[in-house]
Amino acid sequence: MTIHRESKGTILVATIFIIILNSAIAYFFPDNDTIRKIFVVLSVILAIIVLQFFRVPKRTTVQNPKHIIAPADGKVVVIEEVVETEYFKGPRRQVSIFMSPINVHINFNPISGIVSYFKYHPGKFLVAWHPKSSTDNERTTIVTKHANGTEVLFRQIAGALARRICWYVKEGQAVEQGKEFGFIKFGSRIDIFLPLDAKILVNLEDRPVGGETVIAELV
């Protein structure tokens, strides 16, 4: 299993915590094998949780200029028409994917093109499913313009636990559909804003696979 590069600090902290915890248990309960075994098992479970969170899956993207690929693993929690006020300043179709701590948290480019807009917004850490998390939480806004002129906006949103958003793109950069553009730690959300005539191919509660599932088709 490959581990993501963003894991280094977290794995180090988790390792130090596990060592200190088990050393303390061994010191204070030297003759209690039951307690020591319980904490060893809990430590193994914690290590597995941390490692699986940072796992890097193998994904195969079938590239298609009319397709919008899911930018993340998770659950579809919003499908609605909204007014996007930061960049388009007009109506768009919004699809939101909530990532729980057990999901892969790598973010994938939904389309190929040129990054025409990027902005990082510091903010709050409301739970990611809160209606105001899209406008009040720490977040990034990325707009990619396809060669056919279509622009798609997608927004990384930090959650109550996700307090670090990582991104690897900048304005003017060429990006490829299905390739990694960022990472969010521990529970978060991504909003995608599409043209009104886009055909949505997912339903609420669906669980798309980042980099593979087609969530919409451009007309």
Secondary structure, DSSP 8 states (H G I E B T S, - for coil): -EE-GGGHHHHHHHHHHHHHHHHHHHHH-TT-HHHHHHHHHHHHHHHHHHHHHTEE--------TTEEE-SSSSEEEEEEEEEETTTT-EEEEEEEEEE-TTS--EEE-SS-EEEEEEEEE--B---TTSTTHHHHBSEEEEEEE-TTS-EEEEEEEE-SS---EEE---TT-EE-TTSEEEEE-SSEEEEEEE-TT-EE---TT----TTT-EEEE--
